[in-house]
Amino acid sequence: MLIDEPRVLQRDFVLDIVGNGKRPQHISKGVYEIHHFGHSKFLKPGYYSYIDDAPELIDKDGNPFDMTGVCDAMQQIFDKCPTIAESPTRQFVITVTPIFRGEQPRDGGWRWHKWGSYIGIHEPQCEYLHDEPDIDMVMVYKIYEKKPS
């Protein structure tokens, strides 16, 4: 199940700079939009598992589901791995960072291979988001699981 974690919304000088002054936003229960690619320091230490120390997530087809990846919309995460929203015993928080093609530089910029599996509906054709003809926005997501008390 998704749980709220208000600490994600706390101010942090360094993350404010990295996120171009944009503050994290609460999107829905357990889901927060952040404006940087780092881990949320308010989620990782001691209270939450992430990647290396997290129990495995299994998607609806019985395959391992990555704790980090790329989607077009939040609902794709829940459609692919219903456990995140539906588990009565496991508790999750998700951070997402939107990436807009129109904000990408002509040379360099955001690339697909650095951010985990893409679970969206498009078929990426290019190395850089800036060069994709049909994709205007994607979201990098990170899933954190609350450790049992």
N, C-alpha and C positions, 0 to 999 in steps of 0.2 A: 504494500500500500504506500501511497505517497504521503509524506508528512511535511509540514511546514518547519522551516528552520530559520527563524528571524535573524540569526547571526550573519547570514549571507548578506543582509542589507546594511550591516554596520559599515561605517566609513573607514577607509584605509587609504592613507595618503599615497602610497606607492601604486595601489591598484587604481586609484582615481587618475593618476598620471598615465598609466598604461592604457586605461580605458578612455583616454581623451576627455576626462572630466565627467563622463557619463556615469551615473550611479546605477547600481544593480536595481532591478525591478522585480517585484513579485508578479508572476504571470497567472498562475493558478496554484491550487494546493500542491505544494512540494516542487514547484517549477519556478526557476529564477532566471531572468535574462541578465547576463553579465556582459561586459564590453572589453574583455581581454581573453587571452587563450590560456592563462595559467590556471592552476588549481585554486579553488577557493580555500584560502588558509583557514577559514572558519569551519570548514567541513572535514578536512583530512585528519588532523592530529588527534589521536586518541578516541574519538567518538564515531568516526565513519571509516569504512573500508573503501578502497578505490583501487582497481586493477589488481595489483600484486597480492593484496591481502584480503580481497573480497571473495566470498563464496561464488561459485559459478552461476551465471544466469543462463537459462535455457529458453530459446525462442519457441514459438508455437509449433514449429516443425521438428523440434527435438534437437536443434543445433545450438552450440554455444553462441551467446549473444554478447557482443563487446560492450564494455562499460563506457567506451568512448567511440564516437562515430559522427556521421554527417547525415542529416535528413533535410527534407523540404519543409516539413511541418511536424509539430510535436506529436500529432495523432499517429504518425508513422511509427514512432517508438512504441506506443502502446499496442498498436495493431500487430507489430512484429513480436513483441515480448509482453503479453498481457500480465505476466507475473508482477511486473513493476507496479501496476495500478491495483491489481486484484489480490495479491497475497495477503492473507490474514495475519501472517507471522513475520514477514520481512518488511522493513521500512526503508524507503528510498527518498532521496532528494536529487533533483536533476538541475544542472545549469546548462543554459544554451547561450551561444554567441552567434548572432546573425551576421552573415557575410553577404554584402550586396555587390553584385557584379559592377554596377555603375560607380562604385567607390574604389575599384581596384585600379592600380596603375597599368599603363599599357605594357610595360616591361616588368616581369616579375610579379609579385603579389601572391595571393592565396592559391595553393596547389592542392589537388585532391589527395595525393598519396600520404600526406603528413598527418591526417586527422582521423584515421580509422576507416572502417567500412562505411560505404554510402548505402543507405537503405531507402532512398527516395525513388521517385517514379521515372526520372530521366535516365538517359544513357550518356554519361559524360563522354565528350569527344576530344577534349583538349586537356593539356596538362594544367593550364591556368584557368581559373574561373573567368577572368577578363575575356578570354577568347571563346567561351561557350556561347553559341548563338541562341540557345533556347532556355537558358537557366539564368534567372535574374537574381535569385537569392537562395542561399542554403543556410543551415544552422549546424554549427559544431555543438555536439552535446556531450556531457559527462554525467555519469550516473554514480552516485555515492550511496552506499548502503550503511545504515546505522548499525553499529555493533551492538550485540545483545548486552544488556546491563548485567 
